[in-house]
Amino acid sequence: LAPTTLRRTIVGVGINVNQREFDPSIPNPVSMAQLLDRQLDAEEVLQCFLIHLQRNYELLRSGGKEILHERYNSLLYRKNEWHTYALPNGEKITAKIVGTAPSGALCLEDEQGKTKDYLFKEIEFVLKN
């Protein structure tokens, strides 16, 4: 395999199930209980999560990478909505998310119709304009 090919990865997942209070330094945290306005059975949430994780992992192993990529892109937060984003140098831009690249980069389209891919920490949402 080429040196740029990913062979293994470790994934860490955190799900805020019933948490109601968060560290004030964390921007915009939320839990399932807050969204649903009720307590949930954490074991039931875990079992449901594991079932879906296993199904998606099996799909990936059977060659369904493109299907998973399409599903992921269909659920992107703020997709096709114009918002303000910040670059590492502090410059602000108005753009819309149009998807993700196979590399994992976030694809944004600016107001002139130009599309650019951004990797982790190369762009961030501006939560307050």
C-alpha positions in Angstrom: 0.0 0.0 0.0 1.1 3.6 -0.7 2.2 5.5 2.4 -0.8 7.8 2.1 -3.3 4.9 2.4 -5.2 4.6 5.6 -4.9 1.0 6.9 -6.3 1.3 10.4 -8.0 3.9 12.6 -9.4 4.2 16.1 -12.7 5.9 16.6 -13.9 7.5 19.8 -17.6 8.2 20.2 -19.3 10.2 22.8 -23.1 10.5 23.1 -24.7 13.0 25.6 -27.7 11.0 26.6 -29.2 12.4 29.8 -26.8 15.2 30.7 -28.5 18.5 31.5 -25.6 20.6 32.6 -22.4 21.2 30.7 -19.1 23.0 31.2 -19.8 26.6 30.2 -16.6 26.7 28.2 -17.9 24.1 25.7 -19.7 25.9 22.8 -23.3 24.8 22.2 -23.4 21.3 23.9 -26.6 19.4 23.9 -27.9 16.1 25.0 -30.6 13.7 23.7 -32.6 14.4 26.9 -32.6 18.1 26.2 -33.7 17.6 22.6 -36.5 15.2 23.4 -37.4 16.8 26.8 -37.3 13.5 28.6 -34.9 11.0 30.2 -33.7 8.1 28.1 -32.6 4.6 29.0 -28.9 4.8 28.4 -28.6 1.0 27.8 -31.3 1.2 25.2 -29.5 4.1 23.5 -26.3 2.1 23.5 -27.9 -1.0 22.0 -29.5 1.0 19.2 -26.2 2.7 18.5 -24.3 -0.6 18.4 -26.8 -2.1 16.0 -26.5 0.9 13.6 -22.7 0.9 13.9 -22.5 -2.7 13.1 -24.8 -2.4 10.0 -22.8 0.5 8.7 -19.5 -1.3 9.3 -20.8 -4.3 7.4 -21.9 -2.1 4.6 -18.4 -0.5 4.5 -16.7 -3.9 4.5 -18.9 -5.2 1.7 -17.9 -2.3 -0.6 -20.6 0.3 0.3 -18.2 3.2 0.8 -20.0 5.4 -1.7 -23.4 4.7 -0.2 -22.1 5.6 3.3 -20.6 8.8 1.8 -23.9 9.8 0.2 -25.8 9.1 3.5 -23.3 11.2 5.4 -23.5 14.1 3.0 -27.3 14.0 3.0 -27.3 14.6 6.8 -24.7 17.4 7.0 -25.5 20.2 9.4 -26.0 23.5 7.6 -25.8 21.9 4.1 -26.8 24.3 1.3 -27.3 27.2 3.8 -25.3 30.4 3.6 -23.4 31.1 6.8 -20.3 32.8 8.0 -17.1 30.8 8.5 -13.7 31.8 9.9 -10.3 30.9 8.5 -7.3 30.4 10.8 -6.0 33.9 10.0 -9.3 35.4 11.3 -10.7 36.2 7.9 -14.4 35.6 7.7 -16.1 34.3 4.6 -19.8 33.6 3.6 -20.2 30.2 2.1 -22.4 27.1 2.0 -21.5 23.5 2.7 -22.0 21.5 -0.5 -20.7 18.2 0.8 -17.6 16.4 1.8 -14.7 15.0 -0.3 -13.8 11.3 -0.1 -10.7 12.5 1.9 -13.0 13.8 4.6 -12.5 17.5 3.7 -15.5 19.8 4.0 -16.5 21.3 0.6 -17.7 24.9 0.8 -19.0 27.1 -2.1 -18.4 30.8 -1.8 -20.7 33.6 -3.0 -18.8 33.7 -6.4 -19.6 30.0 -6.9 -16.1 28.8 -6.3 -15.8 25.5 -4.4 -12.9 24.8 -2.0 -12.1 21.8 0.3 -11.1 22.4 3.9 -9.5 19.9 6.3 -9.7 19.8 10.1 -8.9 23.2 11.7 -8.7 24.9 8.3 -12.2 26.4 8.7 -14.7 26.8 11.5 -18.4 27.8 12.0 -19.0 31.3 13.3 -21.7 30.7 15.8 -22.5 34.3 16.5 -22.3 36.9 13.7 
